Amino acid sequence: MKIDVVSIFPEYFDVTKLSILGKAITDGILEVSVHDLRDATEDKHRSVDDTPYGGGPGMVMMAEPWGKTLDAIIKPSSVLVVPTPSGQLLTQSMLQNLSRSSHLVFACGRYEGIDQRVFDYYRSRCSLLEVSLGDYVVAGGEVATLVMLEGVSRLLPGVVGNPDSITEDSFGQDLEGLLEWPVYTKPQEWRGFQVPEVLLSGNHAEIAKWRRQQSETKTRQSRPDLG
């Protein structure tokens, strides 16, 4: 998979060299290119924003730098992903759909956002998806892009060592949208807390039953909206 990221803070994505993202890149499963939006500016201040038409606080990212940058990246087969609080809520199924794409382009907005005409223009030239991490606001799209980069990359074949780790995750295929059950490892006792006996029994049918019950209970308690 090819991924292009556009940001005014390209250094933000140095962390893609770490953990499973870094391994996926090293193994040739994933190719990530980061582009500095300011390289498309022409004034000495490398300006990418201006005051909003209609007045109001903050600054808006100008269309022209985005147009110059995206024109060199976007293809008809590309999926342009724009992190924004006004987008669709990010879900595991959305990540799964994105993982089937051959080329993703992430546009990291800042300030009050990107001039709407950028979306209007590229929506007719490729698939465009506006995505929100949740009902809150952060300083820019970089954080959300990193979340999606990691979420998508771990779904690519060969990235995660044991494929069952993906299907048994919260929201995974095996859990049918439920949250993952509690997990334990050695030692059997820690600060007075014991590992549940059923997990030590070796009875796989009972373990599977216990895990399912725990997933259902956890989902009801933490995310009743999923039930």
GUROVEX-125701 format. One record per residue (C-alpha): residue number from 1; x, y, z; residue in one letter. Coordinates in Angstrom, 3 decimals. Layout:
N
[kolba NUM,[X,Y,Z],"a"]
...
// end
This chain:
227
[kolba 1,[0.000,0.000,0.000],"m"]
[kolba 2,[1.140,3.536,-0.807],"k"]
[kolba 3,[0.363,6.321,1.673],"i"]
[kolba 4,[1.020,10.037,1.199],"d"]
[kolba 5,[0.646,12.492,4.058],"v"]
[kolba 6,[0.461,16.292,3.659],"v"]
[kolba 7,[1.188,18.429,6.706],"s"]
[kolba 8,[2.885,21.659,7.771],"i"]
[kolba 9,[4.667,19.565,10.402],"f"]
[kolba 10,[6.289,16.698,8.491],"p"]
[kolba 11,[8.529,15.913,11.482],"e"]
[kolba 12,[5.389,14.762,13.286],"y"]
[kolba 13,[5.557,11.557,11.296],"f"]
[kolba 14,[9.063,10.503,12.272],"d"]
[kolba 15,[7.335,8.027,14.588],"v"]
[kolba 16,[6.304,5.979,11.549],"t"]
[kolba 17,[9.823,4.528,11.757],"k"]
[kolba 18,[8.861,2.816,15.029],"l"]
[kolba 19,[6.883,-0.278,16.040],"s"]
[kolba 20,[4.641,-2.082,13.544],"i"]
[kolba 21,[4.525,0.895,11.170],"l"]
[kolba 22,[8.292,0.930,10.908],"g"]
[kolba 23,[8.407,-2.829,10.415],"k"]
[kolba 24,[5.751,-2.681,7.694],"a"]
[kolba 25,[7.769,-0.025,5.871],"i"]
[kolba 26,[11.031,-1.954,6.275],"t"]
[kolba 27,[9.381,-5.136,5.000],"d"]
[kolba 28,[8.061,-3.322,1.926],"g"]
[kolba 29,[4.410,-3.869,2.826],"i"]
[kolba 30,[3.817,-0.161,3.287],"l"]
[kolba 31,[5.299,2.917,1.612],"e"]
[kolba 32,[4.811,6.227,3.432],"v"]
[kolba 33,[5.767,9.610,1.957],"s"]
[kolba 34,[5.321,12.841,3.925],"v"]
[kolba 35,[4.985,16.177,2.112],"h"]
[kolba 36,[5.484,19.643,3.598],"d"]
[kolba 37,[2.566,21.841,2.518],"l"]
[kolba 38,[4.765,24.925,2.846],"r"]
[kolba 39,[6.870,23.702,-0.091],"d"]
[kolba 40,[3.960,24.737,-2.316],"a"]
[kolba 41,[4.025,28.366,-1.166],"t"]
[kolba 42,[5.699,31.241,-3.006],"e"]
[kolba 43,[5.982,34.094,-0.497],"d"]
[kolba 44,[8.955,34.564,1.818],"k"]
[kolba 45,[6.874,33.734,4.885],"h"]
[kolba 46,[5.719,30.413,3.336],"r"]
[kolba 47,[2.144,31.317,4.253],"s"]
[kolba 48,[-0.512,28.621,4.124],"v"]
[kolba 49,[-3.375,30.436,5.878],"d"]
[kolba 50,[-5.387,33.668,5.794],"d"]
[kolba 51,[-8.341,35.309,7.540],"t"]
[kolba 52,[-11.788,33.782,6.929],"p"]
[kolba 53,[-14.310,35.365,4.593],"y"]
[kolba 54,[-17.314,36.465,6.605],"g"]
[kolba 55,[-15.200,37.302,9.621],"g"]
[kolba 56,[-14.687,35.372,12.817],"g"]
[kolba 57,[-11.711,34.148,14.857],"p"]
[kolba 58,[-8.822,32.043,13.651],"g"]
[kolba 59,[-7.274,31.435,10.276],"m"]
[kolba 60,[-8.233,29.219,7.341],"v"]
[kolba 61,[-5.790,27.160,5.275],"m"]
[kolba 62,[-5.705,28.511,1.715],"m"]
[kolba 63,[-6.750,26.388,-1.244],"a"]
[kolba 64,[-3.806,27.081,-3.555],"e"]
[kolba 65,[-1.018,25.362,-1.570],"p"]
[kolba 66,[-3.268,22.363,-1.134],"w"]
[kolba 67,[-4.127,22.312,-4.818],"g"]
[kolba 68,[-0.490,22.418,-5.920],"k"]
[kolba 69,[0.472,19.675,-3.489],"t"]
[kolba 70,[-2.450,17.337,-4.078],"l"]
[kolba 71,[-2.325,17.713,-7.873],"d"]
[kolba 72,[1.078,16.014,-7.787],"a"]
[kolba 73,[-0.172,13.178,-5.585],"i"]
[kolba 74,[-3.822,12.413,-6.296],"i"]
[kolba 75,[-4.847,9.792,-8.845],"k"]
[kolba 76,[-8.379,8.656,-9.751],"p"]
[kolba 77,[-7.795,5.490,-7.688],"s"]
[kolba 78,[-6.664,7.442,-4.606],"s"]
[kolba 79,[-8.674,7.840,-1.419],"v"]
[kolba 80,[-8.240,11.314,0.060],"l"]
[kolba 81,[-8.744,11.169,3.837],"v"]
[kolba 82,[-9.341,14.443,5.685],"v"]
[kolba 83,[-9.328,14.275,9.502],"p"]
[kolba 84,[-11.915,16.751,10.814],"t"]
[kolba 85,[-14.280,16.934,13.806],"p"]
[kolba 86,[-17.152,17.359,11.324],"s"]
[kolba 87,[-16.412,14.058,9.563],"g"]
[kolba 88,[-17.802,10.547,9.918],"q"]
[kolba 89,[-16.902,8.785,13.147],"l"]
[kolba 90,[-13.909,6.484,12.734],"l"]
[kolba 91,[-14.775,2.811,13.183],"t"]
[kolba 92,[-12.989,-0.498,12.781],"q"]
[kolba 93,[-15.056,-1.285,9.694],"s"]
[kolba 94,[-13.936,2.018,8.166],"m"]
[kolba 95,[-10.310,1.065,8.809],"l"]
[kolba 96,[-10.927,-2.305,7.195],"q"]
[kolba 97,[-12.332,-0.615,4.086],"n"]
[kolba 98,[-9.353,1.753,3.926],"l"]
[kolba 99,[-6.936,-1.162,4.250],"s"]
[kolba 100,[-8.274,-2.527,0.958],"r"]
[kolba 101,[-7.217,0.633,-0.910],"s"]
[kolba 102,[-3.973,0.773,-2.866],"s"]
[kolba 103,[-3.342,4.482,-2.270],"h"]
[kolba 104,[-4.337,6.652,0.674],"l"]
[kolba 105,[-3.673,10.393,0.921],"v"]
[kolba 106,[-4.055,12.110,4.309],"f"]
[kolba 107,[-4.599,15.883,4.371],"a"]
[kolba 108,[-3.711,17.246,7.809],"c"]
[kolba 109,[-5.546,20.492,8.380],"g"]
[kolba 110,[-4.769,23.082,11.066],"r"]
[kolba 111,[-6.253,26.286,12.469],"y"]
[kolba 112,[-9.956,26.631,11.556],"e"]
[kolba 113,[-9.583,24.057,8.796],"g"]
[kolba 114,[-9.029,23.868,5.043],"i"]
[kolba 115,[-10.852,26.041,2.482],"d"]
[kolba 116,[-14.016,24.107,1.553],"q"]
[kolba 117,[-13.255,24.441,-2.148],"r"]
[kolba 118,[-10.393,21.956,-1.784],"v"]
[kolba 119,[-12.911,19.296,-0.759],"f"]
[kolba 120,[-15.357,20.305,-3.475],"d"]
[kolba 121,[-12.675,20.111,-6.163],"y"]
[kolba 122,[-11.092,16.777,-5.233],"y"]
[kolba 123,[-14.376,15.055,-4.449],"r"]
[kolba 124,[-14.965,14.959,-8.195],"s"]
[kolba 125,[-11.497,13.577,-8.921],"r"]
[kolba 126,[-11.138,10.767,-6.392],"c"]
[kolba 127,[-12.825,9.211,-3.374],"s"]
[kolba 128,[-12.851,11.666,-0.462],"l"]
[kolba 129,[-13.549,10.707,3.135],"l"]
[kolba 130,[-13.856,13.161,6.025],"e"]
[kolba 131,[-13.144,11.354,9.302],"v"]
[kolba 132,[-13.542,12.275,12.969],"s"]
[kolba 133,[-11.892,10.484,15.900],"l"]
[kolba 134,[-14.753,11.515,18.162],"g"]
[kolba 135,[-16.731,14.372,19.615],"d"]
[kolba 136,[-13.786,16.539,20.569],"y"]
[kolba 137,[-11.250,18.842,18.907],"v"]
[kolba 138,[-7.452,18.652,18.779],"v"]
[kolba 139,[-4.969,21.136,17.317],"a"]
[kolba 140,[-4.559,19.472,13.929],"g"]
[kolba 141,[-5.063,16.435,11.734],"g"]
[kolba 142,[-1.686,14.883,12.459],"e"]
[kolba 143,[-2.798,13.010,15.574],"v"]
[kolba 144,[-5.831,11.558,13.810],"a"]
[kolba 145,[-3.727,10.582,10.810],"t"]
[kolba 146,[-1.284,8.666,13.013],"l"]
[kolba 147,[-4.209,6.810,14.570],"v"]
[kolba 148,[-5.506,5.827,11.146],"m"]
[kolba 149,[-2.049,4.948,9.839],"l"]
[kolba 150,[-1.533,2.476,12.638],"e"]
[kolba 151,[-5.097,1.207,12.497],"g"]
[kolba 152,[-4.897,0.545,8.756],"v"]
[kolba 153,[-1.358,-0.843,8.657],"s"]
[kolba 154,[-1.990,-3.581,11.232],"r"]
[kolba 155,[-4.802,-4.902,9.013],"l"]
[kolba 156,[-2.483,-5.406,6.037],"l"]
[kolba 157,[-1.444,-9.029,5.424],"p"]
[kolba 158,[1.959,-9.791,6.922],"g"]
[kolba 159,[2.119,-6.835,9.318],"v"]
[kolba 160,[0.828,-8.555,12.462],"v"]
[kolba 161,[2.601,-11.833,13.223],"g"]
[kolba 162,[-0.507,-13.731,14.334],"n"]
[kolba 163,[-3.584,-12.908,12.212],"p"]
[kolba 164,[-5.862,-14.133,15.032],"d"]
[kolba 165,[-4.746,-11.115,17.045],"s"]
[kolba 166,[-6.767,-8.953,14.665],"i"]
[kolba 167,[-9.951,-11.014,14.549],"t"]
[kolba 168,[-10.049,-11.322,18.365],"e"]
[kolba 169,[-9.535,-7.597,19.001],"d"]
[kolba 170,[-12.311,-5.351,20.250],"s"]
[kolba 171,[-14.747,-4.829,17.326],"f"]
[kolba 172,[-12.998,-7.713,15.514],"g"]
[kolba 173,[-14.692,-10.288,13.328],"q"]
[kolba 174,[-14.671,-13.048,15.956],"d"]
[kolba 175,[-16.193,-10.785,18.612],"l"]
[kolba 176,[-19.010,-9.599,16.342],"e"]
[kolba 177,[-18.653,-5.976,17.400],"g"]
[kolba 178,[-18.136,-6.635,21.125],"l"]
[kolba 179,[-15.249,-5.377,23.247],"l"]
[kolba 180,[-12.369,-7.716,23.970],"e"]
[kolba 181,[-12.403,-9.774,27.175],"w"]
[kolba 182,[-9.902,-9.171,30.048],"p"]
[kolba 183,[-6.475,-10.716,29.500],"v"]
[kolba 184,[-3.913,-12.101,31.975],"y"]
[kolba 185,[-0.356,-13.450,32.006],"t"]
[kolba 186,[2.200,-14.694,34.588],"k"]
[kolba 187,[2.355,-14.689,37.564],"p"]
[kolba 188,[-0.882,-16.344,38.695],"q"]
[kolba 189,[-1.095,-14.048,41.717],"e"]
[kolba 190,[-0.211,-10.343,41.771],"w"]
[kolba 191,[-0.775,-8.103,44.788],"r"]
[kolba 192,[-3.551,-10.314,45.998],"g"]
[kolba 193,[-5.335,-10.601,42.655],"f"]
[kolba 194,[-5.614,-14.045,41.083],"q"]
[kolba 195,[-5.931,-15.160,37.483],"v"]
[kolba 196,[-9.472,-16.581,36.988],"p"]
[kolba 197,[-9.392,-20.339,37.537],"e"]
[kolba 198,[-11.118,-21.103,34.248],"v"]
[kolba 199,[-8.098,-19.755,32.333],"l"]
[kolba 200,[-5.878,-22.279,34.126],"l"]
[kolba 201,[-8.207,-25.213,33.518],"s"]
[kolba 202,[-7.126,-26.176,30.007],"g"]
[kolba 203,[-10.812,-26.592,29.102],"n"]
[kolba 204,[-10.968,-24.668,25.839],"h"]
[kolba 205,[-14.757,-24.804,25.562],"a"]
[kolba 206,[-15.191,-23.314,29.041],"e"]
[kolba 207,[-12.502,-20.712,28.364],"i"]
[kolba 208,[-14.266,-19.660,25.154],"a"]
[kolba 209,[-17.582,-19.465,27.036],"k"]
[kolba 210,[-16.022,-17.369,29.829],"w"]
[kolba 211,[-14.399,-15.001,27.351],"r"]
[kolba 212,[-17.658,-14.482,25.494],"r"]
[kolba 213,[-19.487,-13.730,28.743],"q"]
[kolba 214,[-16.775,-11.304,29.797],"q"]
[kolba 215,[-16.939,-9.530,26.413],"s"]
[kolba 216,[-20.707,-9.157,26.672],"e"]
[kolba 217,[-20.472,-7.837,30.244],"t"]
[kolba 218,[-17.689,-5.397,29.413],"k"]
[kolba 219,[-19.574,-4.121,26.376],"t"]
[kolba 220,[-22.764,-3.558,28.388],"r"]
[kolba 221,[-20.817,-1.655,31.057],"q"]
[kolba 222,[-18.439,0.415,28.911],"s"]
[kolba 223,[-20.243,0.741,25.571],"r"]
[kolba 224,[-23.967,0.056,25.956],"p"]
[kolba 225,[-24.472,1.821,22.622],"d"]
[kolba 226,[-22.898,-1.195,20.899],"l"]
[kolba 227,[-25.501,-3.563,22.227],"g"]
// end
